[in-house]
Amino acid sequence: MGLITAAGASISSVLGDQWKEYFYCSEMDTNVLVRKGQKNNGKSGLLNRGGSENVITNGSTIVVNEGQCMIIVDQGAIVDVCAEPGAYTYDTSTEPSVFTGGLGAGLAASFEQFKARFTYGGVTAHDQRIYYFNTKDIIGNKYGTANPVPFRVVDKNIGLDVDIAIRCFGEYAYRLSDPILFYKNICGNVNTDYTKDRIENQLRTELLTALQPAFGKISEMGIRYSSVVNHTTDMANALNEVLSDSWGAKYGIVITAFGISSLKASEEDEKMIKELQKTAVFQNANMAGAMKVNAESQAMMDAAKNPNGAAMGFFGMGMAQQAAGGGTDAASLFAMGQQQAAAKAQAEAAKMQPAAGWKCPKCGTEGNTGKFCGNCGTPKPAEGWKCPKCGTEGNKGKFCFECGAPKPEDDGTWTCPSCGHKGNTGKFCGECGKPKA
């Protein structure tokens, strides 16, 4: 039981002029996920009330619109599927011909798993149905965290790693990526429209459950919670990864968009993060020194305004510093800052230095210390010089230990192996005319 494109059927078969019925599904709005195909009269456009309710006549036409996927169910088994828009002829004498359209290999794989290959020799079965699935984006699905969701805040620049709680609200969109899975595991045989409100609560609950591990993946990327609204695509990908086993592999649903209307931490958590960030800034001695200079300048200005006189104000400021132990002066802090900068520059320079050990001549891996490359297993190149005459490597003296040829001069000249003349630069010996070895 397969489908043949209407154009081909009208040329190659008399069925093209004798369509008894056609099945058509009008546009489905975003609330309708599945609709049973209606049998219509191909000539007048009126509902054909003369045929059986759940029987597809051989030679009937089936129309598939943009944004739709159609499946044929025969005696409860899926026997054909089509996700490519167009008009098709139903022929019981052919094998199933899967048209996956934009849904791709996933739909074909599901069909291979669930299909039933059989024909009735032209005799109609007792129960045949056509179902149309809405494959457009289903938008406007609201979500919101009734309880705060944990979010890990990581800032490697200041060594911050702390868990906070955030609330998140917004909307998301999803799409039926595999209608066969949706039919087998969710809707099944239906006589009326299957609308999204029938699974809305279940999807929302599973989505909110997946938010915490999805936020964890976003946090590992180094994205701050206040910047998540700028990474909604990454958030959608993270949710699809978390929900792949339930939504993707079981329901045939994928998230196509994830919007955030509001994402906010509690006032206590925001205040804690700001204090930690502010404290971490003073790990830089230069910043601490600048802050101390600014504070001392402000203290001197305040002392000068002391109503009991400037001397009394400065005396009070000095007593306060003495009581506090004096602390580290600004000059010392700036000196520490220079040391920190020098240490950082030294560390960066160390990163630029070539790794210790030997470099593999095959794959280029540096830092090898053993006899073989740690990446590809290539043996360590032999030390010493290579004999230009016999090719022996690892020579360390002035003569090759294999053939006795002298070591080549470092200046690019060579010694004639025949007469012993040194300083030759061409291809032939300048003394005896013998070719270079």
N, C-alpha and C positions, 0 to 999 in steps of 0.2 A: 504494500500500500504506500504509494509514493506520490509526490507532487511533480508536475511538469509545468514549466512556464507556459502561460496562456498563448503567447506568440508562437512558440514552437508547436504547441498542440494544434492550433488552428491551421497550420500548414501541413503537418504530417498526419493528422487524424481528422476523421469526420466529427469527432467530439467537439471540435471548435465551433461547429454550427448547430450543435444539438445540446448545449448546456441546459440541463433541466432546472438547476437551482444554483444559487450562489450564496456564499456566506460572507457577511460583511460586518465590521464593527465600527461604529461611529467613534468620533473622538472621545477619549476618556479623560476626565479632568483629574487633578492631582489627588482627589479623594478616592478614586477607583483604582484598585490594583489589578483585579481580574474580572473579566466579563465573559459570559458564555456567548458563543457565536449564534446569531439568529439566521434561520434559513429564509431566504427571500426568493421571489420569482425573478428569473433573469431577464424576462422580457418586459414585464409591466412595472417591476420595482416594488410590487406589493408582496406582503407576507404570503408564502405558499402554505396553504392550510390543507392541501390534499395529501401531502406526504407524511411519513411517520415522523414522530417527534425527534427521536434520537437515531436517525439513520441518514448517512451521507450517500446519496446516489452516485454511482460510478459515472464520471464525466462532469460532475458538478464543479463550479468555479469557487475558489476561496481567495478572498482579497485581503492583503495585509498592508496596513498603512504605516507611515513613518512613526517611529516611537512605539511600535508594537511588536510582540512576538506571539506567534500562534502555535499551538500544539494540537494534535489530533489524538484522542483517546479512544481506543477500541476495546470494548469489554474490560475496561478498567486499566488497560496497559497503554503506555505512550508509544505510538507507532510512527509518528512523524513530527517534525518541528521546523518552523520557518521564522526567521527574524529579518528577512530582507523584504522591503516593500515591493509590492507588485501583485499581479493576478496569476493564479496557479490553477491547473486542472487536476482534479483528484482522480487517480487511476489505480484501481485495485490490482492490476497485473504487474506493477513495478515494485521494486524494492524501495525502502525508505530513502529519501534524498534530503539530507539535512542542509538547510540554509541558515547558517549561524549569524550572518550579517555582522554588525558591530560587536556582538557578544562573544565572538571568537571561539577559541579552542576549548574554553571551560564548558560551554554549552554542549559542544560536540562530545566531550568526554562524559558528561552526565548522561547524554542520550545513549552512548555506548553501554553505559552501566545499567540503564533502566529500560531500554527498548525491548520490544517484542516483535521479532521478524516472523510474520505469518501472513498468508493470504487465504481468501475464501473461494478462489476460483471464480470470481465474479459474483458470488452470492453475498448479499449484504449481511453483516452481523446484526445482532439484536440491539446492541447499544453502542452508538458511536457519537462522540461529542467533539466539539471544537471550542477551545478556550483561547481568549486573547488576553495577553499580559501587557500592562503598561510599563514600558522600559524607559520612559522619560524620568528625569529627576523629580522625586517626590519632595517638594519643598515645604517650608513653614512648620516644621516639627519642633515644638518648643521643649526646652529642658531647663531644669534649675535644681541646684543642690539645696535640699531642705536642711541638711546638716553640713558643716564645714568639711572640706576635703583636704587631707594633708598635702603639702607641697614642700619639697626640699629645696632650700635656697643655698646655692653654691656660688661662691665668688673666690676663684683661685687667686686673684690679684691680692686679696687681703687675708686669705686663709679662712674665709667664712664658710661654714657648713652647719646649717641649722634647719630644723623642721618648723614650718608654720602651718596655719589653717586658713584656707581661702574659700570664698563663696563664688560660684560661677553661674551665670544665666545667659541664655541666648537661644538660637535656633540652629537646626542642622538639616541637611538634605541627604536622601539616600536614593539608591536605584536598584531595581531588580536586575542583577547581573547574570543570574542563572534561573530562569523561570521554571525549569524542570525540577530543581531542588525546592523551589517555593511551592510548586504543585504537590510534590511527593510528601513534603514535611510540614506544610502549613495549611494551604487552602483545600486541596483535594477536589472532588467533584462538587461543584456548587451550581445552583440553578438561578441565583440572583447575584448581583454585583458583590464582589468581595472588596470592602472598603478598608482604608488604612486605620480607621478607628478601632477595628477588631484586633489589631496587634500593637496599637500605639502605646498602651501602658506597659506592655512587655518589653518593647524596644527601648522605651525611656528608662525603665528600671535597669536593663542590662547596660545601657549607655552610661548611666550614672555610676554603676559599679566599675565600669572600665575607665572612668575618668582618673582614678587614683594612679593605676599603673601607667596610663598615658601621660599624666603630668610628670611621673617619674622619668619617663623617656625624654620629655622636653627638658626637664631639669638637668639630665645628664649631658644634654647638648650645650649647657652653659647659658640657657635662656632664663632671664629673671622673670618672676611671676608677673611683674608689671609690664613686661614686653611680650607676653604670650599673645596678646591681641594682634600683634604684628606678625605672628607666625601661625595663623589659622590653618594654612596648608600642611605645615608640619604636624599640627595637632590632629588633623583629619587622618594623615598617614599613620600616626601613632595609634589612634583609635582603631583603624582598620587592622593594624598589626595585632592589637590586643583582642579584637573581636573576630579574628580570622576563623577560629575554630567554630564559633557559634553562628555568627551572621554569614560569614563567607562560605564556609564548608557545609553548613546545615540549612540555613535559610535562603542562601543565594542572594544576599543583600550586601552592598558595599556603601560606605559613607562617601559622598561626593563633595560635600562642603560642610564646614563647621564654623558657625558664626558666634562671636562672643559679644553680648551686649554689655555685660558688666563682670568684672573680675576684681575682687577686692579682698585684702587681708583685714584682720581685726585691727583696731587702733593699737592694742597692746603689742601685737606682732610688728606692726609698722614702726612703732616707736623703738622697739628693741633692735630692729635691723638698723635704723638710723644711728642709734647710739653705738652699736658695734662697728659700723662703718666709720663713724667719727673717731672712735677710739683707735681703730686700725690705722687711720691716717697718721697718727703720731708715732707709729713704728718707724716712720721716716724721720731721722734726726733733723734734717733740714726743715721739715714742716714743723716739728716740735720747737726748734729754735726760733723760727719766724713767729710762731704763736706766742712764745715767751717774750720776745722783743715787743710784740704788739701789746701784750698784757702789761708789761712793765711801763711802756709809754703811757698807756691809759691810766695806770696807777699813779704815775707822776703827775698827770694832768688833774686827776681827782685830788691828789694831795695838795696841789697848788691852790685848789679851791676850798681847802679846809677852812671853816669859819674861825677856828682857833689859831690860824696862821699857817703859812707854808712849812715853817720849821717843825711845828707840831705834827703836820701831816706826814712829812718825810720821816720824822722820828717814829711815827706809828707804822709806817710802811716797813721801815727797817726792823722794828720789833717783830712784825708779823713774819718777815722773811727769816729772822733768826730763830723764832719759835718753830718755824717749819723746817729748820735744819739747813736753810739756805738753798737747797736743791742744786741742780746743775745749771751753770750759767749758760747764756746764749752762745758764747764763743765755743764752749766745750761741745755744745750740741751741734754747732756748725762743723766743728772738727770731726765729730762722729759721722755727720752726714757725708763729709768728703771720704771718710774711710769706707762707708757703705757704698758710695758710688764707685770707688776704686775696686772694692771687692766684687761688685756686680759686673764691672767692665772686665775684670780678670776672669770671672766665670763665663762671660759671653765669649771672651777670647779663647778660653779653653775649649768651648764647643766648636770653635772654628778650626782648631788644630786637628790635623789628621790623626786618625785612631792609631794607637800603638799596634805593633805587629806587622804582618805582611799583607799585601794586597793580592787578591786572586787574579791571575791573568785572564781567566775565562769569564767569570761573572762580575768582577770588579768589587767584590765584598772586601772591605777593609777591616783591620783589627784582628785578623786570624793569628793565633799563637801556636797552634799545633802543626802537625805535619800535613794536614789536609784542610781544605776550605770548609768552614762550618756551614756554608750555604749549599754548595754544589758538590763537595767532595774532591775537588781537583787537588792533586798533590802540590805541596809547597815547591816553588821553583828552586832549583839548586843554586847555591851561592857560588861565587867565583866567576870565571870567564869561559866563554864558549869558544872552542877551537874552530877557526875558520876553515880548516882543512878536513877534519873528520866529523865535526859536529859534536864532539864530546863536551858536556857541560860540567860545571863544578870544579874546573881547574883553578888552583890557587897559586901555583908557582909560575916560573917564567916559561915553562914548557908544558905542552899537553902530556898528561900522564898516559894517554892512549897511543898517540902516534909520534910524540916527541916534537911536534911543530911548535915554534916559539910563540909566545903571547903577542898578540897584535899591539902595536904602539898606540898609545892613547891619542897621539896627534893625527891619527887617520892614515899614517903611512904604514907600509908593510915591508917585511923582510923577505927577500927571495928565498924560497926553500931549496933552490937548486945551487946557487952560487953564494948565498949568504949576504948579498948586497942589501943594505938597509936604506930606508928613506924613500922607497918607491911610492909613487902616488897614483900612477896610472894602472892600466890593466896588464902591462908587461913590465918585466924587470928592466931597469935602465942600464944594467951591466951586461946581462947575458941574453936578454930578450925572451926569457921564459915567461909564460902566462902566470898571472896571479893564481895562487892555489884556491 
